[in-house]
Amino acid sequence: MNFNCIIKTGLVAVAAMVSLSSFSQDLIARQAPIDKKLKTVDSLALQKQIRIEQSEYPALSLYPTWNNQYVHAYGKDVIVPDSYTIDLTGFHMPTPSTKITSPFGPRWRRMHNGLDLKVNIGDTIVAAFDGKVRIVKYERKGYGKYVVIRHDNGLETVYGHLSKQLVEENQLVKAGEVIGLGGNTGRSTGSHLHFETRFLGIAINPVYMFDFPKQDIVADTYTFRKTQRNPTRAGSHDTEVADGTVRYYKVKSGDSLSRISKITGVSITKLCELNRITTKSILRLNQVLRCS
């Protein structure tokens, strides 16, 4: 009797376990598409969050920080890629002025990390690309009233010596949107716009990207290449200058190899070598030639 009871109890237990196992497997099977859907929802939420952050902080994947204090905010911790292609389409010239009064390069025993464009006090200054305003400040012995914008393409542009700033920090702006008025504030001997183009804090000569006399970009893209040069003066506001970069020139109406050679400072022989052409090759309008 007891033996039969034991057998019966054992059979009931086995049946219960089989039933539970089947129920568990069924539950897992039913839960699988739910988990998959949740993962999809999580993925979409993550993608949305990334888009929001990218909107809030242009070029988020390149820049380690966002601050409203310092123009040159990137030290040794920043990771500078060996090569990076900067999209120049969607640009707008910061000013209709075509006269460069002081070029990029060494000046008065220090590095002039931008170029100066002749503007009058009150002339309209606009954003060169879409982006977000990082700094709106005044520097008595330097930039004067200035604006710094970080752009979606990875560049940061600096607009110095303004008479008035017309944007606020953290404001999103579009290419061509008014950001200030030309002036003569700060360390300046006459009204002009000091214009800088920087990549991760490294100054790049704006003429490699902007053709001010023709009010156009030099080419649709600019390829930055990292060099091993050190800052020009430790402890100063001067920073590493990008040379060794790949430069391009977009052929305009009336251009010849001789004229392009004079504009770029590159010999005709070198231009032909870089672009695999000959002196007899016919240049096409808007053709992009490599110059370095």
C-alpha beads as a LAMMPS data file, in Angstrom:
LAMMPS data file: protein, C-alpha beads

292 atoms
291 bonds

1 atom types
1 bond types

-500.0 500.0 xlo xhi
-500.0 500.0 ylo yhi
-500.0 500.0 zlo zhi

Masses

1 110.0

Atoms # bond

1 1 1 0.000 0.000 0.000
2 1 1 2.727 2.338 0.983
3 1 1 4.733 1.204 -2.007
4 1 1 1.851 2.036 -4.382
5 1 1 1.464 5.432 -2.754
6 1 1 5.150 6.133 -3.290
7 1 1 4.920 5.163 -6.963
8 1 1 1.811 7.306 -7.434
9 1 1 3.452 10.282 -5.703
10 1 1 6.540 9.881 -7.860
11 1 1 4.497 9.781 -11.055
12 1 1 2.599 12.917 -10.017
13 1 1 5.896 14.696 -9.308
14 1 1 7.368 13.686 -12.660
15 1 1 4.204 14.800 -14.451
16 1 1 4.350 18.108 -12.606
17 1 1 7.972 18.618 -13.586
18 1 1 7.247 17.788 -17.231
19 1 1 4.288 20.142 -17.129
20 1 1 6.400 22.872 -15.522
21 1 1 9.197 22.336 -18.029
22 1 1 6.741 22.575 -20.925
23 1 1 5.200 25.682 -19.380
24 1 1 8.655 27.265 -18.937
25 1 1 9.643 26.502 -22.503
26 1 1 6.351 27.889 -23.736
27 1 1 6.849 30.995 -21.617
28 1 1 10.380 31.470 -22.977
29 1 1 9.108 30.979 -26.520
30 1 1 6.385 33.562 -25.952
31 1 1 8.828 35.956 -24.258
32 1 1 11.430 35.808 -27.080
33 1 1 9.604 38.124 -29.528
34 1 1 8.848 40.473 -26.637
35 1 1 12.548 40.623 -25.744
36 1 1 13.402 41.197 -29.399
37 1 1 10.870 44.013 -29.572
38 1 1 12.217 45.546 -26.365
39 1 1 15.737 45.429 -27.782
40 1 1 14.482 47.185 -30.896
41 1 1 12.790 49.828 -28.760
42 1 1 15.976 50.236 -26.715
43 1 1 18.008 50.547 -29.913
44 1 1 15.649 53.174 -31.353
45 1 1 15.685 55.067 -28.056
46 1 1 19.485 54.975 -28.058
47 1 1 19.637 56.183 -31.639
48 1 1 17.217 58.990 -30.800
49 1 1 19.326 59.969 -27.788
50 1 1 22.473 60.002 -29.920
51 1 1 20.748 62.231 -32.471
52 1 1 19.629 64.591 -29.713
53 1 1 23.161 64.787 -28.302
54 1 1 24.661 65.328 -31.743
55 1 1 22.177 68.143 -32.286
56 1 1 23.136 69.656 -28.949
57 1 1 26.859 69.209 -29.504
58 1 1 27.945 69.313 -33.160
59 1 1 30.809 66.930 -34.084
60 1 1 30.231 65.030 -30.839
61 1 1 32.271 62.064 -32.056
62 1 1 35.366 64.272 -32.505
63 1 1 35.385 66.629 -29.543
64 1 1 35.880 65.374 -25.971
65 1 1 34.357 68.387 -24.247
66 1 1 31.984 71.296 -24.605
67 1 1 32.770 74.430 -22.647
68 1 1 31.984 78.100 -22.873
69 1 1 35.239 79.335 -21.348
70 1 1 38.269 78.849 -23.563
71 1 1 38.835 79.144 -27.306
72 1 1 41.729 76.693 -27.202
73 1 1 40.158 74.142 -24.879
74 1 1 41.802 70.984 -26.185
75 1 1 45.013 69.722 -24.645
76 1 1 47.052 66.543 -24.954
77 1 1 44.044 64.359 -24.120
78 1 1 42.321 65.114 -27.407
79 1 1 42.572 62.360 -30.021
80 1 1 43.542 63.911 -33.352
81 1 1 42.862 61.563 -36.281
82 1 1 45.678 60.969 -38.753
83 1 1 43.357 62.078 -41.530
84 1 1 39.901 63.618 -41.611
85 1 1 37.834 64.898 -44.533
86 1 1 35.922 68.093 -43.777
87 1 1 32.760 68.755 -45.789
88 1 1 32.750 72.362 -46.989
89 1 1 29.435 72.289 -48.840
90 1 1 26.609 74.295 -47.342
91 1 1 29.052 77.107 -46.584
92 1 1 28.412 80.832 -46.464
93 1 1 31.164 83.436 -46.659
94 1 1 31.427 85.183 -43.251
95 1 1 31.559 88.571 -44.975
96 1 1 31.220 89.833 -48.553
97 1 1 34.573 91.559 -48.094
98 1 1 37.270 90.235 -50.438
99 1 1 40.252 92.202 -49.120
100 1 1 42.689 90.322 -46.862
101 1 1 44.641 92.899 -44.844
102 1 1 46.802 90.452 -42.884
103 1 1 47.411 86.818 -43.897
104 1 1 47.745 83.671 -41.811
105 1 1 51.272 83.017 -40.513
106 1 1 54.075 84.448 -38.352
107 1 1 53.596 88.105 -37.528
108 1 1 55.392 90.381 -35.058
109 1 1 57.262 87.443 -33.474
110 1 1 54.097 85.492 -32.837
111 1 1 51.773 83.274 -34.832
112 1 1 48.760 84.905 -36.479
113 1 1 46.418 81.905 -36.419
114 1 1 43.767 83.433 -38.674
115 1 1 43.524 86.083 -41.309
116 1 1 42.179 89.624 -41.224
117 1 1 39.483 90.798 -43.615
118 1 1 38.763 94.466 -44.154
119 1 1 35.299 95.335 -42.841
120 1 1 33.832 98.559 -41.514
121 1 1 32.329 99.040 -38.083
122 1 1 28.746 97.820 -38.250
123 1 1 29.212 95.534 -41.272
124 1 1 27.233 92.282 -41.038
125 1 1 29.172 89.140 -40.061
126 1 1 27.524 85.737 -40.534
127 1 1 28.137 82.094 -39.594
128 1 1 30.220 80.188 -42.138
129 1 1 28.436 76.834 -41.585
130 1 1 25.590 75.362 -39.559
131 1 1 26.586 74.829 -35.962
132 1 1 26.290 75.841 -32.335
133 1 1 27.717 78.913 -30.632
134 1 1 30.286 77.825 -28.056
135 1 1 31.675 81.149 -26.851
136 1 1 30.492 84.761 -26.787
137 1 1 33.040 86.799 -24.830
138 1 1 35.192 89.916 -24.641
139 1 1 39.004 89.846 -24.470
140 1 1 40.528 93.291 -24.038
141 1 1 44.089 92.374 -25.081
142 1 1 43.159 89.840 -27.706
143 1 1 40.081 89.041 -29.771
144 1 1 38.034 91.918 -28.368
145 1 1 34.350 91.012 -28.710
146 1 1 34.369 87.596 -30.339
147 1 1 32.261 84.538 -31.170
148 1 1 33.311 80.888 -31.503
149 1 1 31.082 78.404 -33.345
150 1 1 31.485 74.634 -33.526
151 1 1 30.185 73.189 -36.767
152 1 1 28.702 69.857 -37.781
153 1 1 31.604 69.230 -40.188
154 1 1 34.181 69.244 -37.366
155 1 1 35.491 72.770 -37.816
156 1 1 35.333 75.551 -35.273
157 1 1 35.371 79.133 -36.537
158 1 1 36.396 82.240 -34.609
159 1 1 35.140 85.770 -35.400
160 1 1 37.133 88.476 -33.620
161 1 1 37.176 92.266 -33.017
162 1 1 33.397 92.617 -33.419
163 1 1 31.626 95.801 -32.380
164 1 1 28.584 93.803 -31.331
165 1 1 27.727 90.135 -30.789
166 1 1 24.216 89.166 -31.876
167 1 1 24.080 85.541 -30.678
168 1 1 24.176 83.779 -27.324
169 1 1 26.231 80.853 -26.066
170 1 1 24.689 77.429 -26.838
171 1 1 22.523 78.916 -29.586
172 1 1 22.086 76.857 -32.758
173 1 1 22.816 78.847 -35.926
174 1 1 22.523 78.259 -39.657
175 1 1 25.085 79.086 -42.324
176 1 1 24.551 82.713 -43.325
177 1 1 22.804 83.642 -40.073
178 1 1 23.929 86.998 -38.648
179 1 1 26.137 86.526 -35.574
180 1 1 27.659 89.982 -35.107
181 1 1 28.809 93.300 -36.524
182 1 1 32.278 94.252 -37.705
183 1 1 34.344 96.334 -35.338
184 1 1 37.681 97.389 -33.876
185 1 1 37.612 95.982 -30.336
186 1 1 40.442 94.284 -28.459
187 1 1 43.984 94.185 -29.803
188 1 1 43.223 95.871 -33.095
189 1 1 44.620 98.854 -34.983
190 1 1 41.669 99.326 -37.333
191 1 1 38.254 97.910 -38.098
192 1 1 38.506 94.377 -39.497
193 1 1 37.289 90.823 -38.989
194 1 1 39.794 88.351 -37.566
195 1 1 38.655 84.964 -38.921
196 1 1 40.012 81.591 -37.815
197 1 1 39.281 78.022 -38.899
198 1 1 40.303 75.341 -36.412
199 1 1 40.068 71.559 -36.213
200 1 1 40.320 70.139 -32.670
201 1 1 42.086 73.347 -31.692
202 1 1 44.616 73.162 -34.536
203 1 1 44.676 76.303 -36.670
204 1 1 44.295 75.844 -40.431
205 1 1 44.904 78.644 -42.916
206 1 1 41.392 79.722 -44.017
207 1 1 42.580 80.305 -47.608
208 1 1 43.008 76.532 -47.972
209 1 1 39.217 76.333 -47.748
210 1 1 37.821 79.782 -48.629
211 1 1 38.511 81.747 -51.800
212 1 1 37.718 85.228 -50.500
213 1 1 38.327 87.133 -53.770
214 1 1 35.830 84.842 -55.546
215 1 1 33.520 84.459 -52.516
216 1 1 33.538 80.680 -52.865
217 1 1 35.064 77.589 -51.323
218 1 1 38.256 76.193 -52.812
219 1 1 36.751 72.697 -53.130
220 1 1 33.798 70.721 -51.747
221 1 1 36.015 69.001 -49.180
222 1 1 39.258 69.638 -47.337
223 1 1 41.417 66.786 -46.057
224 1 1 43.166 67.438 -42.763
225 1 1 46.315 65.414 -42.092
226 1 1 47.994 65.295 -38.702
227 1 1 51.602 66.474 -38.365
228 1 1 54.034 66.148 -35.501
229 1 1 54.704 69.837 -35.042
230 1 1 54.651 71.258 -31.540
231 1 1 52.805 74.397 -30.448
232 1 1 54.580 77.521 -31.613
233 1 1 54.917 78.873 -28.099
234 1 1 54.307 76.808 -24.991
235 1 1 51.944 78.440 -22.537
236 1 1 50.638 80.999 -24.997
237 1 1 47.412 81.105 -26.948
238 1 1 49.317 79.963 -30.004
239 1 1 48.646 76.338 -30.877
240 1 1 49.826 73.734 -33.338
241 1 1 49.383 74.836 -36.920
242 1 1 48.236 72.367 -39.536
243 1 1 50.656 72.048 -42.395
244 1 1 51.282 69.002 -44.528
245 1 1 47.564 69.007 -45.245
246 1 1 46.141 68.116 -48.621
247 1 1 45.169 71.298 -50.453
248 1 1 42.860 71.573 -53.419
249 1 1 41.909 74.212 -55.960
250 1 1 38.607 74.372 -57.841
251 1 1 39.026 75.563 -61.435
252 1 1 37.236 78.841 -62.183
253 1 1 36.333 80.489 -65.471
254 1 1 39.456 81.823 -67.200
255 1 1 41.875 79.710 -65.141
256 1 1 45.006 78.212 -66.702
257 1 1 47.759 76.084 -65.174
258 1 1 49.986 79.154 -65.178
259 1 1 47.421 81.258 -63.296
260 1 1 46.649 78.454 -60.811
261 1 1 50.382 78.023 -60.225
262 1 1 50.696 81.717 -59.297
263 1 1 47.620 81.621 -57.027
264 1 1 48.620 78.451 -55.156
265 1 1 52.379 78.909 -55.197
266 1 1 52.796 75.415 -56.672
267 1 1 54.850 74.908 -59.840
268 1 1 53.148 73.814 -63.050
269 1 1 55.320 70.683 -63.069
270 1 1 54.174 69.789 -59.548
271 1 1 50.512 70.452 -60.396
272 1 1 50.766 68.126 -63.380
273 1 1 52.476 65.470 -61.283
274 1 1 49.918 65.611 -58.472
275 1 1 46.948 65.483 -60.844
276 1 1 48.378 63.147 -63.508
277 1 1 47.848 65.686 -66.261
278 1 1 50.110 67.407 -68.776
279 1 1 50.626 71.036 -69.723
280 1 1 48.413 70.356 -72.743
281 1 1 45.487 68.998 -70.697
282 1 1 42.247 70.972 -70.967
283 1 1 40.990 72.215 -67.597
284 1 1 37.263 71.872 -66.941
285 1 1 35.165 74.422 -65.056
286 1 1 34.816 73.335 -61.386
287 1 1 37.474 70.640 -61.851
288 1 1 39.250 70.043 -58.521
289 1 1 43.044 70.002 -58.663
290 1 1 45.251 68.757 -55.884
291 1 1 47.883 71.310 -54.852
292 1 1 49.866 69.463 -52.173

Bonds

1 1 1 2
2 1 2 3
3 1 3 4
4 1 4 5
5 1 5 6
6 1 6 7
7 1 7 8
8 1 8 9
9 1 9 10
10 1 10 11
11 1 11 12
12 1 12 13
13 1 13 14
14 1 14 15
15 1 15 16
16 1 16 17
17 1 17 18
18 1 18 19
19 1 19 20
20 1 20 21
21 1 21 22
22 1 22 23
23 1 23 24
24 1 24 25
25 1 25 26
26 1 26 27
27 1 27 28
28 1 28 29
29 1 29 30
30 1 30 31
31 1 31 32
32 1 32 33
33 1 33 34
34 1 34 35
35 1 35 36
36 1 36 37
37 1 37 38
38 1 38 39
39 1 39 40
40 1 40 41
41 1 41 42
42 1 42 43
43 1 43 44
44 1 44 45
45 1 45 46
46 1 46 47
47 1 47 48
48 1 48 49
49 1 49 50
50 1 50 51
51 1 51 52
52 1 52 53
53 1 53 54
54 1 54 55
55 1 55 56
56 1 56 57
57 1 57 58
58 1 58 59
59 1 59 60
60 1 60 61
61 1 61 62
62 1 62 63
63 1 63 64
64 1 64 65
65 1 65 66
66 1 66 67
67 1 67 68
68 1 68 69
69 1 69 70
70 1 70 71
71 1 71 72
72 1 72 73
73 1 73 74
74 1 74 75
75 1 75 76
76 1 76 77
77 1 77 78
78 1 78 79
79 1 79 80
80 1 80 81
81 1 81 82
82 1 82 83
83 1 83 84
84 1 84 85
85 1 85 86
86 1 86 87
87 1 87 88
88 1 88 89
89 1 89 90
90 1 90 91
91 1 91 92
92 1 92 93
93 1 93 94
94 1 94 95
95 1 95 96
96 1 96 97
97 1 97 98
98 1 98 99
99 1 99 100
100 1 100 101
101 1 101 102
102 1 102 103
103 1 103 104
104 1 104 105
105 1 105 106
106 1 106 107
107 1 107 108
108 1 108 109
109 1 109 110
110 1 110 111
111 1 111 112
112 1 112 113
113 1 113 114
114 1 114 115
115 1 115 116
116 1 116 117
117 1 117 118
118 1 118 119
119 1 119 120
120 1 120 121
121 1 121 122
122 1 122 123
123 1 123 124
124 1 124 125
125 1 125 126
126 1 126 127
127 1 127 128
128 1 128 129
129 1 129 130
130 1 130 131
131 1 131 132
132 1 132 133
133 1 133 134
134 1 134 135
135 1 135 136
136 1 136 137
137 1 137 138
138 1 138 139
139 1 139 140
140 1 140 141
141 1 141 142
142 1 142 143
143 1 143 144
144 1 144 145
145 1 145 146
146 1 146 147
147 1 147 148
148 1 148 149
149 1 149 150
150 1 150 151
151 1 151 152
152 1 152 153
153 1 153 154
154 1 154 155
155 1 155 156
156 1 156 157
157 1 157 158
158 1 158 159
159 1 159 160
160 1 160 161
161 1 161 162
162 1 162 163
163 1 163 164
164 1 164 165
165 1 165 166
166 1 166 167
167 1 167 168
168 1 168 169
169 1 169 170
170 1 170 171
171 1 171 172
172 1 172 173
173 1 173 174
174 1 174 175
175 1 175 176
176 1 176 177
177 1 177 178
178 1 178 179
179 1 179 180
180 1 180 181
181 1 181 182
182 1 182 183
183 1 183 184
184 1 184 185
185 1 185 186
186 1 186 187
187 1 187 188
188 1 188 189
189 1 189 190
190 1 190 191
191 1 191 192
192 1 192 193
193 1 193 194
194 1 194 195
195 1 195 196
196 1 196 197
197 1 197 198
198 1 198 199
199 1 199 200
200 1 200 201
201 1 201 202
202 1 202 203
203 1 203 204
204 1 204 205
205 1 205 206
206 1 206 207
207 1 207 208
208 1 208 209
209 1 209 210
210 1 210 211
211 1 211 212
212 1 212 213
213 1 213 214
214 1 214 215
215 1 215 216
216 1 216 217
217 1 217 218
218 1 218 219
219 1 219 220
220 1 220 221
221 1 221 222
222 1 222 223
223 1 223 224
224 1 224 225
225 1 225 226
226 1 226 227
227 1 227 228
228 1 228 229
229 1 229 230
230 1 230 231
231 1 231 232
232 1 232 233
233 1 233 234
234 1 234 235
235 1 235 236
236 1 236 237
237 1 237 238
238 1 238 239
239 1 239 240
240 1 240 241
241 1 241 242
242 1 242 243
243 1 243 244
244 1 244 245
245 1 245 246
246 1 246 247
247 1 247 248
248 1 248 249
249 1 249 250
250 1 250 251
251 1 251 252
252 1 252 253
253 1 253 254
254 1 254 255
255 1 255 256
256 1 256 257
257 1 257 258
258 1 258 259
259 1 259 260
260 1 260 261
261 1 261 262
262 1 262 263
263 1 263 264
264 1 264 265
265 1 265 266
266 1 266 267
267 1 267 268
268 1 268 269
269 1 269 270
270 1 270 271
271 1 271 272
272 1 272 273
273 1 273 274
274 1 274 275
275 1 275 276
276 1 276 277
277 1 277 278
278 1 278 279
279 1 279 280
280 1 280 281
281 1 281 282
282 1 282 283
283 1 283 284
284 1 284 285
285 1 285 286
286 1 286 287
287 1 287 288
288 1 288 289
289 1 289 290
290 1 290 291
291 1 291 292
